[in-house]
């Protein structure tokens, strides 16, 4: 099954409430199908500097609610919510409430967490990757059970929800589409089994953002990631939407020169960087061709862009969305 192209916008640091609302409305008007942010908490300082990650100024859940209230059709979500940052029962209620108030426009992104220094700065234990993934699996089970009818009676290692029925119920039944993000073998195998949308990301096992993670997502290594998803999905693989963020997007008539300058910064040749699935550099025609090629090669049909390039990639969205 070939999925039609969808395009999303992800924003990190709006300067004001008005800018956040305007970004969401603009994304909707330009034909993007979703408006996302990430789920990071700590502000500027040595703890954040050590992660290599940019600052995120607003909290995910209220920001999603504001974006939903400011728009009418675009899907809202998070790429992706860290299950360790919230009580699982509260997370389920907040997500059902967001779907309820947005009238079915929630895309529910879930991840196991990875930014080690953020955990430590917040006083949250940074458990082993295996434990974090076990917890994520249990939370996904709770979410599905909470969205369904009937009383909850879950008493597992990481989740306790006993003697009550979860309310409200989401508008989208049986549940909002679940996106699971990650870049390593086990998380992508779980995503293949559980997700409606798989968000392909770097392998961030180092616990920080850096060249190692970017190097883990070359075209060749992405083929391995797709196989891990297939291993988990089995016969349902064709139903899964594959999403990726074009973190490095430059619309330019001279893509070769831009690649020549950027590639050495990441220890890559221009050829390897040009094929990197998180990179879209070139003219509108070249970027459109590259997106089509990647759907044919990898099955990736859902591309997310940073809010700073919305205007630049609007012609790409206008040409390819829904096709």
Backbone bond lengths (Angstrom), bond angles and torsions (degrees), N, CA, C in turn:
res aa  C-N    CA-C-N  psi(-1)  N-CA   C-N-CA  omega(-1)  CA-C   N-CA-C  phi
1 X - - - 1.463 - - 1.528 109.75 -
2 X 1.325 116.88 128.26 1.457 122.19 176.15 1.524 109.07 -97.62
3 X 1.321 116.15 117.42 1.463 120.20 -179.44 1.532 109.72 -80.19
4 X 1.327 117.30 143.21 1.468 119.72 174.52 1.524 110.30 -66.61
5 X 1.320 115.47 154.10 1.449 119.87 -179.83 1.527 111.01 -68.92
6 X 1.324 114.17 136.76 1.466 121.59 169.83 1.518 107.76 -129.53
7 X 1.326 115.41 152.40 1.455 120.59 -177.97 1.527 109.51 -133.79
8 X 1.323 115.51 137.69 1.455 121.40 -179.83 1.511 111.67 -120.92
9 X 1.319 115.10 164.48 1.464 123.26 174.69 1.516 107.77 -120.89
10 X 1.338 115.80 136.48 1.457 120.07 174.60 1.519 108.83 -123.54
11 X 1.328 115.49 131.82 1.466 121.94 -179.28 1.516 109.57 -120.25
12 X 1.325 116.99 147.29 1.465 121.44 -178.87 1.523 113.54 -115.13
13 X 1.332 116.34 -45.16 1.459 117.66 -165.83 1.520 112.22 -138.27
14 X 1.340 117.65 70.76 1.469 118.39 175.77 1.520 110.53 -63.36
15 X 1.329 114.97 142.18 1.467 119.42 -178.81 1.513 112.24 -77.36
16 X 1.346 116.76 -20.17 1.456 120.21 -177.18 1.521 109.28 -156.99
17 X 1.333 115.24 167.08 1.459 119.69 176.02 1.519 110.40 -62.67
18 X 1.326 116.66 -38.44 1.463 120.14 179.84 1.524 111.03 -63.40
19 X 1.324 116.95 -39.93 1.467 119.68 179.72 1.522 110.83 -65.14
20 X 1.324 117.52 -40.60 1.466 120.78 178.78 1.528 111.10 -60.10
21 X 1.323 116.13 -48.18 1.466 119.86 178.69 1.532 110.82 -62.44
22 X 1.325 116.46 -41.33 1.459 120.10 -178.97 1.529 111.13 -66.00
23 X 1.333 117.89 -38.56 1.463 120.33 177.04 1.529 110.62 -61.38
24 X 1.322 116.61 -44.24 1.466 119.97 -180.00 1.523 111.02 -63.28
25 X 1.331 116.56 -45.00 1.474 120.24 179.87 1.529 111.09 -65.37
26 X 1.318 116.29 -38.74 1.457 120.07 179.84 1.520 110.81 -65.89
27 X 1.328 117.09 -43.69 1.460 120.47 177.46 1.524 110.61 -57.56
28 X 1.317 116.43 -43.48 1.459 121.31 178.48 1.529 110.62 -62.82
29 X 1.326 117.99 -45.89 1.463 121.74 -177.23 1.519 112.16 -65.98
30 X 1.342 117.11 -31.19 1.463 121.30 -178.31 1.525 112.99 -83.38
31 X 1.328 117.37 -3.44 1.454 119.82 175.82 1.512 115.87 95.07
32 X 1.328 117.39 8.43 1.463 119.46 173.20 1.526 108.68 -68.57
33 X 1.317 116.92 148.80 1.465 119.72 -175.44 1.524 112.58 -94.21
34 X 1.343 117.72 -15.14 1.464 118.91 -177.30 1.517 110.92 -149.12
35 X 1.332 114.49 154.11 1.461 122.38 177.50 1.518 107.48 -130.06
36 X 1.322 116.36 116.78 1.462 122.39 -172.19 1.523 111.34 -124.50
37 X 1.298 114.18 165.61 1.452 122.19 161.04 1.527 106.47 -138.25
38 X 1.312 116.34 178.93 1.464 120.27 176.45 1.528 108.88 -96.57
39 X 1.326 116.84 -170.44 1.469 120.97 -178.31 1.519 108.66 -129.35
40 X 1.340 114.77 77.95 1.459 120.27 176.54 1.520 108.81 -127.56
41 X 1.315 115.74 152.15 1.465 120.68 -164.10 1.519 113.67 -117.93
42 X 1.326 117.81 -45.60 1.461 119.49 -169.08 1.533 111.67 -77.53
43 X 1.336 114.37 148.13 1.451 121.21 -179.81 1.516 112.37 -94.65
44 X 1.340 116.88 -168.38 1.464 121.02 -175.86 1.524 112.38 -58.92
45 X 1.322 115.11 147.39 1.458 121.30 179.56 1.510 110.73 149.13
46 X 1.323 117.07 178.73 1.469 120.11 -176.32 1.519 113.54 -62.36
47 X 1.336 117.72 -32.22 1.466 119.24 -179.93 1.524 110.64 -64.57
48 X 1.346 117.01 -44.32 1.459 120.09 178.75 1.527 110.94 -71.48
49 X 1.329 117.21 -38.53 1.465 119.94 179.91 1.524 111.52 -56.74
50 X 1.320 116.27 -36.32 1.467 120.42 -177.90 1.518 112.83 -69.59
51 X 1.335 117.43 -18.68 1.464 120.43 -178.59 1.522 113.14 -84.46
52 X 1.334 117.09 -20.74 1.451 120.21 -174.14 1.519 113.30 74.13
53 X 1.333 117.38 9.63 1.460 121.64 -174.16 1.525 110.39 -101.42
54 X 1.339 117.96 143.74 1.465 119.07 176.68 1.527 111.31 -70.04
55 X 1.320 115.54 158.65 1.455 120.54 179.72 1.528 110.30 -72.90
56 X 1.322 115.42 142.45 1.464 121.84 170.23 1.514 106.80 -113.90
57 X 1.323 116.24 118.62 1.461 118.72 -170.03 1.520 113.65 -81.21
58 X 1.327 118.56 -27.87 1.464 120.12 -173.22 1.524 110.91 -116.39
59 X 1.329 114.92 151.02 1.464 120.69 178.38 1.517 110.06 -75.06
60 X 1.327 115.95 145.87 1.468 120.89 -169.98 1.524 113.49 -63.70
61 X 1.321 118.10 -52.03 1.468 119.79 -169.25 1.525 112.38 -66.52
62 X 1.336 120.78 -50.30 1.466 118.19 177.51 1.522 112.39 -64.84
63 X 1.337 117.85 -33.16 1.467 119.60 178.39 1.521 110.81 -64.78
64 X 1.324 117.36 -38.99 1.463 120.82 176.17 1.530 110.47 -61.83
65 X 1.322 116.54 -40.64 1.464 120.48 -179.78 1.529 111.00 -64.28
66 X 1.321 116.70 -42.19 1.464 120.17 179.56 1.527 110.55 -65.51
67 X 1.348 116.75 -41.87 1.467 119.84 178.28 1.524 110.78 -62.18
68 X 1.321 117.05 -40.77 1.469 120.22 178.87 1.517 111.06 -64.11
69 X 1.328 117.02 -40.32 1.463 120.76 -178.49 1.529 111.17 -69.32
70 X 1.335 116.54 -28.91 1.464 120.75 -177.09 1.522 113.23 -81.52
71 X 1.331 117.68 -10.36 1.464 121.88 -172.81 1.526 110.29 -128.20
72 X 1.331 116.03 177.71 1.462 119.18 -177.94 1.522 114.20 -128.36
73 X 1.329 118.38 -26.89 1.471 119.61 -174.42 1.516 114.26 -126.60
74 X 1.313 118.45 -29.00 1.455 121.37 -173.70 1.530 110.45 -68.39
75 X 1.325 116.87 144.70 1.459 120.76 176.45 1.518 109.39 -77.66
76 X 1.324 115.76 146.61 1.460 120.90 178.84 1.521 108.67 -119.55
77 X 1.328 115.37 148.82 1.457 117.14 -178.08 1.511 112.30 -174.80
78 X 1.322 114.01 -169.34 1.460 121.96 -177.89 1.522 108.05 -137.26
79 X 1.319 116.74 131.83 1.461 123.24 175.92 1.528 108.87 -110.10
80 X 1.302 121.74 85.56 1.452 128.82 -8.76 1.520 106.77 -134.33
81 X 1.344 116.58 160.72 1.456 120.69 177.97 1.526 110.62 -69.70
82 X 1.319 116.59 132.88 1.464 121.91 177.81 1.526 108.98 -83.47
83 X 1.321 117.37 120.00 1.464 120.06 -175.26 1.521 112.37 -66.98
84 X 1.328 118.08 -19.09 1.460 120.40 -178.90 1.524 113.27 -80.13
85 X 1.319 117.99 -11.33 1.453 120.59 -174.57 1.525 113.64 -89.31
86 X 1.349 117.71 -5.89 1.468 120.40 -176.96 1.518 110.79 -143.24
87 X 1.315 115.82 150.52 1.452 119.82 169.48 1.528 108.53 -59.91
88 X 1.334 119.16 131.88 1.470 120.93 -174.66 1.530 114.15 -58.60
89 X 1.339 117.78 -38.33 1.464 120.11 -179.81 1.529 109.95 -67.26
90 X 1.333 115.85 -39.92 1.466 119.34 178.01 1.521 110.83 -66.17
91 X 1.333 116.52 -39.88 1.461 120.59 177.48 1.526 110.72 -58.86
92 X 1.328 117.30 -45.97 1.465 120.94 -179.85 1.524 110.63 -61.05
93 X 1.335 116.97 -42.46 1.464 119.55 -179.18 1.527 111.39 -67.32
94 X 1.331 116.60 -41.82 1.462 119.61 179.33 1.531 111.36 -62.71
95 X 1.326 116.57 -41.48 1.470 119.34 -178.60 1.531 111.11 -69.13
96 X 1.312 117.77 -42.25 1.462 119.84 176.81 1.527 110.90 -62.57
97 X 1.323 116.23 -37.16 1.464 120.70 178.73 1.521 111.20 -66.65
98 X 1.332 116.63 -42.02 1.459 119.59 176.90 1.526 111.45 -62.22
99 X 1.319 117.50 -41.24 1.459 119.94 178.03 1.525 110.27 -66.20
100 X 1.330 116.33 -38.45 1.468 122.32 179.07 1.531 110.59 -60.83
101 X 1.335 116.64 -50.76 1.462 119.83 -176.00 1.530 112.85 -75.23
102 X 1.331 117.67 -27.11 1.468 120.00 178.11 1.523 111.85 -87.13
103 X 1.321 116.73 0.28 1.465 123.45 179.23 1.530 111.35 59.37
104 X 1.351 114.37 46.29 1.459 120.07 172.41 1.510 115.56 90.24
105 X 1.350 118.02 21.61 1.466 119.84 -175.63 1.532 113.61 -103.72
106 X 1.319 118.12 13.06 1.457 120.58 -179.18 1.524 111.59 -80.37
107 X 1.344 116.44 132.84 1.461 122.87 162.46 1.519 106.22 -107.84
108 X 1.318 116.25 116.84 1.461 121.63 -169.46 1.524 110.72 -95.15
109 X 1.328 116.20 96.83 1.457 121.41 179.12 1.521 111.77 -88.11
110 X 1.337 115.86 133.78 1.461 121.83 -176.82 1.534 109.12 -132.20
111 X 1.324 116.21 137.93 1.459 121.30 175.31 1.510 111.20 -144.72
112 X 1.316 115.54 164.72 1.471 120.84 -175.46 1.517 113.20 -88.18
113 X 1.331 118.41 -5.29 1.465 120.87 -179.10 1.524 111.38 86.71
114 X 1.340 115.69 146.83 1.464 118.02 -175.32 1.523 114.74 -154.72
115 X 1.344 118.54 -18.00 1.458 120.38 -171.50 1.535 109.99 -85.93
116 X 1.318 115.51 91.01 1.464 123.44 -168.50 1.525 112.89 -54.60
117 X 1.319 117.83 -48.00 1.456 119.80 -176.82 1.526 112.45 -66.53
118 X 1.328 117.04 -29.11 1.461 119.69 176.58 1.524 109.71 -66.43
119 X 1.319 116.93 -45.48 1.466 120.55 174.94 1.530 110.03 -53.42
120 X 1.317 115.99 -50.88 1.470 120.18 -175.21 1.523 111.46 -65.18
121 X 1.330 116.72 -38.15 1.461 120.04 179.68 1.523 112.01 -66.46
122 X 1.341 116.45 -28.55 1.461 122.10 -179.36 1.525 112.51 -92.47
123 X 1.334 117.06 -6.76 1.458 119.86 -179.35 1.512 113.98 78.46
124 X 1.349 117.15 24.61 1.464 122.16 177.83 1.520 108.45 -100.62
125 X 1.324 119.25 127.96 1.466 120.19 179.30 1.528 110.81 -59.09
126 X 1.329 115.96 131.79 1.462 121.25 176.66 1.523 107.24 -95.15
127 X 1.327 115.10 88.06 1.462 120.59 -177.33 1.519 110.99 -69.86
128 X 1.309 115.91 170.70 1.458 120.80 177.35 1.523 109.94 -59.48
129 X 1.319 116.12 157.78 1.467 120.03 178.71 1.522 111.03 -57.50
130 X 1.325 116.87 -39.40 1.462 120.08 179.33 1.516 112.51 -61.25
131 X 1.326 116.70 -42.91 1.471 120.59 179.35 1.520 110.92 -67.55
132 X 1.325 116.93 -41.40 1.465 119.64 179.50 1.529 110.84 -63.52
133 X 1.310 116.63 -38.07 1.467 119.95 178.54 1.525 111.64 -71.78
134 X 1.337 117.27 -37.05 1.472 119.59 173.92 1.528 109.89 -58.17
135 X 1.323 115.80 -43.98 1.461 120.59 -179.32 1.534 110.11 -63.87
136 X 1.330 116.88 -43.42 1.455 119.93 179.60 1.526 110.93 -59.59
137 X 1.328 117.54 -42.39 1.463 120.47 179.18 1.523 111.02 -61.04
138 X 1.333 116.74 -42.78 1.459 119.67 179.91 1.525 111.15 -66.72
139 X 1.321 117.27 -37.39 1.464 120.33 179.13 1.533 110.52 -66.54
140 X 1.314 117.55 -39.28 1.467 120.08 176.75 1.525 109.87 -61.25
141 X 1.320 116.95 -41.72 1.463 119.78 176.30 1.512 112.30 -60.78
142 X 1.329 116.74 -40.85 1.471 120.42 177.61 1.524 110.88 -64.62
143 X 1.320 116.97 -42.81 1.470 119.69 179.72 1.521 110.71 -58.23
144 X 1.312 117.05 -48.24 1.464 119.98 -179.43 1.529 110.98 -62.49
145 X 1.319 116.29 -41.83 1.463 119.65 179.58 1.527 111.15 -66.54
146 X 1.330 117.07 -37.68 1.465 120.95 -179.47 1.527 111.48 -67.37
147 X 1.322 116.30 -35.81 1.459 120.13 -178.71 1.530 112.28 -76.18
148 X 1.327 116.53 -19.28 1.465 121.17 179.20 1.533 109.75 -86.00
149 X 1.325 116.11 171.86 1.462 121.03 176.54 1.521 110.13 -81.55
150 X 1.315 115.05 152.80 1.457 119.67 174.15 1.518 113.12 111.04
151 X 1.324 114.09 165.07 1.458 122.53 -176.57 1.522 110.83 -77.33
152 X 1.314 115.77 140.76 1.458 121.20 177.50 1.527 110.67 -86.14
153 X 1.306 115.44 133.70 1.468 121.25 174.08 1.517 108.00 -143.09
154 X 1.340 115.36 71.63 1.459 122.77 -178.21 1.518 108.30 -116.10
155 X 1.310 116.03 119.12 1.460 121.27 177.66 1.529 107.41 -135.68
156 X 1.342 114.57 80.85 1.455 120.48 -176.80 1.527 109.47 -111.63
157 X 1.301 117.39 -173.29 1.463 120.71 -174.83 1.523 111.98 -61.96
158 X 1.325 117.18 -38.00 1.464 120.74 -172.72 1.526 114.18 -114.95
159 X 1.310 117.77 -9.63 1.466 121.48 -176.07 1.517 109.77 -131.20
160 X 1.342 116.72 132.98 1.468 121.80 174.61 1.520 107.81 -130.37
161 X 1.326 116.42 115.87 1.466 122.35 177.51 1.521 107.14 -149.24
162 X 1.327 116.30 98.31 1.468 121.08 -168.05 1.528 110.52 -132.37
163 X 1.340 115.91 130.79 1.451 121.53 167.35 1.507 115.61 85.61
164 X 1.347 118.37 24.72 1.467 119.39 178.79 1.523 108.79 -155.86
165 X 1.324 114.63 158.98 1.458 120.08 172.46 1.522 108.94 -100.63
166 X 1.319 116.66 136.97 1.459 121.36 -178.77 1.526 110.40 -76.47
167 X 1.310 115.88 135.55 1.464 122.70 174.58 1.523 107.65 -137.71
168 X 1.345 118.06 154.21 1.464 127.27 -4.15 1.524 111.08 -76.11
169 X 1.315 115.77 171.57 1.449 120.00 171.51 1.530 108.41 -90.88
170 X 1.317 117.16 142.71 1.458 118.72 178.91 1.521 111.73 -68.54
171 X 1.316 115.50 158.52 1.461 120.63 177.81 1.525 110.07 -69.69
172 X 1.335 115.78 -43.12 1.459 120.21 179.50 1.522 108.88 -75.69
173 X 1.314 117.50 119.88 1.449 121.43 179.63 1.511 110.40 -116.54
174 X 1.348 119.11 142.53 1.452 124.28 7.70 1.521 114.74 -73.49
175 X 1.348 117.75 -19.37 1.456 119.22 176.57 1.522 108.59 -165.04
176 X 1.339 117.38 163.46 1.463 119.43 173.75 1.530 109.65 -59.83
177 X 1.342 117.50 153.40 1.465 118.81 177.21 1.517 110.81 -59.96
178 X 1.323 115.75 131.45 1.461 121.63 -178.24 1.527 109.33 -98.56
179 X 1.316 115.27 124.92 1.463 122.97 174.12 1.525 108.01 -104.86
180 X 1.313 116.96 129.55 1.459 121.69 174.93 1.515 107.75 -118.07
181 X 1.334 115.70 129.33 1.452 120.13 -176.18 1.511 112.60 -114.79
182 X 1.335 114.98 147.91 1.448 120.46 175.66 1.514 111.52 167.62
183 X 1.338 115.11 178.26 1.455 119.16 -176.65 1.500 115.58 -138.37
184 X 1.335 118.40 4.88 1.462 121.50 -179.51 1.529 110.23 -111.31
185 X 1.322 115.37 170.65 1.462 120.68 -169.45 1.521 113.11 -60.45
186 X 1.327 118.14 -51.29 1.463 117.96 -172.41 1.524 111.58 -68.44
187 X 1.332 117.85 -43.11 1.463 118.62 -177.64 1.523 110.78 -64.82
188 X 1.330 117.73 -36.05 1.460 119.33 179.70 1.526 111.56 -74.76
189 X 1.310 117.35 -29.21 1.470 119.84 174.30 1.527 109.99 -67.93
190 X 1.333 116.67 -42.60 1.467 120.73 175.46 1.523 109.69 -61.45
191 X 1.328 116.27 -44.16 1.464 120.38 179.97 1.519 110.91 -60.02
192 X 1.315 116.80 -41.23 1.457 119.56 177.29 1.515 112.50 -58.97
193 X 1.319 116.22 -36.02 1.464 120.93 -179.15 1.521 112.50 -78.85
194 X 1.335 117.87 -34.48 1.459 121.15 -166.97 1.526 115.47 -111.04
195 X 1.326 119.03 -26.58 1.459 120.82 -165.60 1.520 113.26 -90.24
196 X 1.315 114.65 153.15 1.461 122.38 166.29 1.525 109.89 -87.56
197 X 1.334 115.43 -33.38 1.464 122.97 178.37 1.522 107.00 -129.64
198 X 1.325 117.26 129.53 1.461 121.01 174.91 1.524 108.11 -107.38
199 X 1.329 115.65 122.01 1.455 121.97 178.91 1.526 108.78 -95.18
200 X 1.321 115.96 108.80 1.463 121.37 -179.81 1.516 109.46 -76.42
201 X 1.330 115.81 124.90 1.453 119.43 -178.83 1.518 109.72 -133.21
202 X 1.332 115.23 -179.75 1.452 120.12 176.10 1.532 109.62 -66.78
203 X 1.312 115.54 158.46 1.458 120.08 166.87 1.528 106.78 -81.90
204 X 1.324 115.99 103.37 1.463 121.17 -174.48 1.521 111.98 -100.87
205 X 1.323 116.36 38.86 1.469 120.62 -177.01 1.519 112.15 -66.55
206 X 1.345 118.33 -16.10 1.459 119.93 176.57 1.524 111.67 -72.95
207 X 1.325 117.82 -14.13 1.459 121.00 179.72 1.509 114.12 81.76
208 X 1.321 117.40 8.63 1.459 121.56 177.68 1.518 108.58 -148.26
209 X 1.332 115.77 164.01 1.452 121.11 178.41 1.519 108.73 -90.07
210 X 1.336 116.72 129.24 1.456 119.79 -179.41 1.505 112.11 -171.28
211 X 1.327 117.49 -175.53 1.470 121.78 -177.20 1.530 113.25 -59.09
212 X 1.345 116.96 -29.66 1.467 118.70 -179.21 1.519 110.87 -61.94
213 X 1.330 116.49 -44.54 1.449 120.37 -179.67 1.519 112.03 -65.27
214 X 1.328 115.91 -43.55 1.460 119.73 179.50 1.522 110.09 -62.28
215 X 1.325 116.36 -40.19 1.460 120.56 178.90 1.514 113.73 -68.07
216 X 1.338 117.43 -15.77 1.467 121.31 -179.80 1.523 112.78 -81.93
217 X 1.335 117.06 -0.37 1.461 120.23 -173.29 1.522 112.75 -126.34
218 X 1.319 117.36 28.56 1.461 120.19 174.17 1.527 109.54 -62.02
219 X 1.323 115.96 168.97 1.464 119.86 -179.83 1.526 110.81 -57.58
220 X 1.325 116.60 -44.30 1.464 120.00 -178.81 1.522 111.39 -62.23
221 X 1.334 117.04 -44.42 1.466 120.02 -178.92 1.524 111.67 -73.40
222 X 1.316 117.89 -25.71 1.464 120.28 175.82 1.526 110.38 -65.92
223 X 1.309 117.86 -34.41 1.463 119.89 176.08 1.526 110.87 -59.86
224 X 1.331 116.76 -38.14 1.459 119.86 175.75 1.522 111.15 -65.38
225 X 1.318 116.89 -39.82 1.467 120.37 178.94 1.529 111.01 -63.19
226 X 1.319 116.55 -40.31 1.466 119.83 178.10 1.526 109.91 -61.61
227 X 1.321 117.04 -37.79 1.465 119.71 179.16 1.522 110.93 -65.79
228 X 1.315 117.93 -38.23 1.470 120.28 177.21 1.524 110.33 -62.22
229 X 1.323 116.57 -40.51 1.469 119.62 176.96 1.525 109.80 -62.63
230 X 1.311 116.66 -44.99 1.468 120.73 178.78 1.522 111.33 -60.10
231 X 1.324 116.72 -39.81 1.464 120.51 179.93 1.524 110.98 -60.56
232 X 1.336 116.31 -39.53 1.457 119.51 178.74 1.511 113.21 -76.79
233 X 1.329 116.22 -32.01 1.461 120.31 -172.74 1.513 113.69 -82.33
234 X 1.322 117.62 -35.99 1.461 119.52 -174.39 1.518 110.86 61.17
235 X 1.324 115.71 -130.28 1.462 121.04 -173.82 1.523 113.31 -70.41
236 X 1.348 118.40 -14.53 1.465 120.00 -178.00 1.527 112.76 -90.75
237 X 1.328 118.39 5.20 1.464 119.98 -176.14 1.522 112.12 -56.65
238 X 1.324 117.36 -39.65 1.468 119.99 -176.60 1.525 112.73 -66.18
239 X 1.324 116.97 -16.92 1.472 120.28 178.75 1.518 112.39 -85.33
240 X 1.328 117.47 -13.05 1.464 121.70 -174.33 1.517 110.71 -85.97
241 X 1.327 115.92 135.03 1.460 122.47 173.51 1.520 108.00 -89.72
242 X 1.322 117.43 131.28 1.461 121.91 178.14 1.528 109.37 -102.29
243 X 1.327 114.76 125.73 1.465 121.72 -176.33 1.522 109.39 -119.22
244 X 1.320 115.92 148.47 1.463 120.91 174.89 1.520 108.93 -148.84
245 X 1.315 116.52 150.85 1.459 121.18 176.97 1.518 109.85 -94.73
246 X 1.320 116.77 129.06 1.462 122.01 173.91 1.528 107.61 -86.27
247 X 1.341 114.84 75.43 1.465 120.12 -175.02 1.529 111.82 -61.49
248 X 1.326 116.63 -31.33 1.457 121.42 -176.55 1.529 108.20 -113.37
249 X 1.322 115.68 87.18 1.463 121.98 -178.28 1.523 109.48 -117.84
250 X 1.314 115.24 124.52 1.467 121.13 175.56 1.526 107.11 -137.73
251 X 1.326 116.31 116.02 1.458 120.42 175.01 1.524 107.17 -89.91
252 X 1.342 115.47 114.15 1.462 121.36 -172.88 1.520 109.91 -152.95
253 X 1.335 117.04 147.41 1.462 118.63 175.81 1.523 113.15 -74.90
254 X 1.344 116.24 -9.99 1.466 119.87 -178.05 1.524 109.83 -125.65
255 X 1.340 114.28 69.55 1.459 119.13 -178.76 1.506 112.92 -64.11
256 X 1.321 117.93 -33.19 1.465 120.72 -178.12 1.524 110.82 -63.07
257 X 1.316 117.35 -42.75 1.460 120.08 179.32 1.527 111.20 -65.63
258 X 1.322 116.52 -41.11 1.465 120.23 179.71 1.525 110.91 -64.12
259 X 1.331 116.39 -44.35 1.468 120.05 177.32 1.523 110.92 -62.48
260 X 1.320 116.43 -38.20 1.456 120.05 179.07 1.516 112.87 -61.61
261 X 1.331 116.54 -33.53 1.466 120.41 178.44 1.528 111.93 -79.99
262 X 1.331 116.63 -37.97 1.459 120.06 -172.70 1.528 113.49 -82.13
263 X 1.319 117.28 -38.72 1.466 120.68 -171.53 1.522 113.54 -55.31
264 X 1.358 120.05 -44.26 1.469 118.52 -179.39 1.526 114.20 -61.28
265 X 1.334 116.99 -25.59 1.467 119.99 179.29 1.515 111.81 -65.14
266 X 1.338 116.19 -22.04 1.460 120.69 -178.28 1.527 111.84 -114.10
267 X 1.334 115.96 13.39 1.455 120.01 178.18 1.512 113.73 67.24
268 X 1.322 117.40 30.77 1.458 122.02 -178.19 1.519 110.43 -122.20
269 X 1.315 115.55 159.17 1.455 119.94 168.55 1.519 108.15 -80.00
270 X 1.328 117.67 157.34 1.471 118.86 176.14 1.518 112.80 -57.17
271 X 1.336 117.58 -33.81 1.456 120.61 -179.52 1.524 111.13 -65.96
272 X 1.343 116.21 -45.53 1.461 120.30 -179.77 1.523 110.73 -66.19
273 X 1.329 116.31 -41.51 1.462 118.44 -179.58 1.523 110.78 -68.10
274 X 1.322 117.70 -36.07 1.459 120.47 179.53 1.515 112.36 -62.69
275 X 1.334 117.43 -29.47 1.459 121.69 179.04 1.525 112.92 -91.00
276 X 1.324 117.20 -8.08 1.464 121.59 -177.88 1.531 109.17 -59.57
277 X 1.330 118.97 126.61 1.473 120.59 -175.29 1.522 115.41 -63.21
278 X 1.339 118.46 -17.34 1.457 120.90 176.89 1.523 112.68 -92.46
279 X 1.330 116.49 7.46 1.459 121.99 -175.82 1.523 109.77 -118.71
280 X 1.325 116.65 129.74 1.467 122.67 171.91 1.524 107.53 -135.06
281 X 1.311 116.00 100.64 1.459 121.98 -176.35 1.520 108.61 -129.68
282 X 1.330 116.28 126.10 1.451 120.64 178.62 1.519 110.61 147.81
283 X 1.314 115.01 -168.39 1.463 120.29 177.69 1.525 110.14 -73.27
284 X 1.330 116.26 169.84 1.467 119.90 177.25 1.522 110.07 -57.84
285 X 1.329 117.30 -43.85 1.469 120.04 179.40 1.525 111.22 -61.64
286 X 1.324 116.84 -44.12 1.465 121.06 -178.97 1.524 111.11 -65.12
287 X 1.320 116.67 -40.79 1.465 119.82 179.88 1.527 110.37 -67.20
288 X 1.319 117.40 -41.99 1.467 120.05 177.11 1.527 110.55 -59.73
289 X 1.324 116.49 -45.57 1.464 120.04 179.10 1.525 111.11 -60.51
290 X 1.329 116.10 -41.01 1.463 120.31 -178.65 1.530 110.79 -66.04
291 X 1.308 117.53 -40.70 1.467 120.95 179.00 1.527 110.63 -63.35
292 X 1.323 116.83 -42.71 1.466 120.52 177.85 1.528 110.50 -63.47
293 X 1.326 116.80 -43.88 1.467 120.84 178.86 1.527 111.19 -59.51
294 X 1.318 116.63 -39.99 1.464 119.59 -177.53 1.519 112.42 -72.01
295 X 1.322 116.69 -30.86 1.468 116.97 173.43 1.526 109.61 -65.76
296 X 1.321 117.20 -40.72 1.456 120.36 179.06 1.527 111.49 -65.43
297 X 1.324 117.10 -39.11 1.469 121.04 -175.97 1.517 112.99 -81.00
298 X 1.337 116.59 -46.39 1.462 120.60 -172.61 1.530 114.10 -109.13
299 X 1.319 117.50 -20.85 1.462 120.96 -172.47 1.506 113.20 87.65
300 X 1.332 118.09 8.56 1.468 121.63 -179.56 1.522 109.71 -76.51
301 X 1.334 116.34 120.23 1.465 120.53 -177.36 1.524 113.40 -123.16
302 X 1.317 117.13 -5.64 1.465 122.19 -173.30 1.530 106.50 -122.13
303 X 1.329 116.50 113.64 1.461 122.53 -175.57 1.521 109.14 -116.49
304 X 1.336 116.37 131.38 1.462 121.00 176.59 1.527 109.76 -109.84
305 X 1.332 114.97 138.13 1.458 122.34 -179.70 1.523 109.97 -119.55
306 X 1.318 115.87 152.65 1.458 120.09 172.30 1.514 110.96 -68.49
307 X 1.324 116.40 150.48 1.469 120.47 -177.44 1.524 112.20 -61.81
308 X 1.337 117.92 -24.29 1.468 120.45 -177.50 1.523 112.85 -69.09
309 X 1.343 118.04 -18.25 1.474 119.92 -178.46 1.527 111.73 -110.56
310 X 1.335 117.37 13.29 1.472 120.01 -179.02 1.526 112.78 -51.31
311 X 1.316 116.46 -50.78 1.467 119.66 -177.51 1.522 111.24 -64.46
312 X 1.327 116.46 -41.13 1.461 120.33 -176.29 1.519 112.41 -64.53
313 X 1.344 116.44 -36.88 1.472 119.30 -177.09 1.521 112.87 -95.95
314 X 1.327 117.54 1.34 1.469 119.82 179.10 1.530 112.36 -55.01
315 X 1.353 120.18 -39.01 1.471 118.78 176.92 1.528 113.22 -64.31
316 X 1.322 116.90 -31.40 1.469 120.77 176.10 1.523 109.86 -65.23
317 X 1.322 116.13 -45.97 1.462 121.16 179.80 1.532 110.31 -62.53
318 X 1.330 115.73 -44.49 1.464 119.87 -179.11 1.530 111.51 -61.10
319 X 1.331 116.12 -34.48 1.459 120.14 -177.20 1.535 112.80 -79.66
320 X 1.338 117.54 -36.91 1.465 119.73 -168.32 1.525 115.61 -109.66
321 X 1.314 119.15 -21.73 1.476 120.00 -173.25 1.521 111.23 -56.88
322 X 1.313 115.06 129.27 1.446 121.94 176.89 1.518 115.15 83.63
323 X 1.339 117.79 -1.91 1.467 120.80 -176.31 1.525 111.35 -100.53
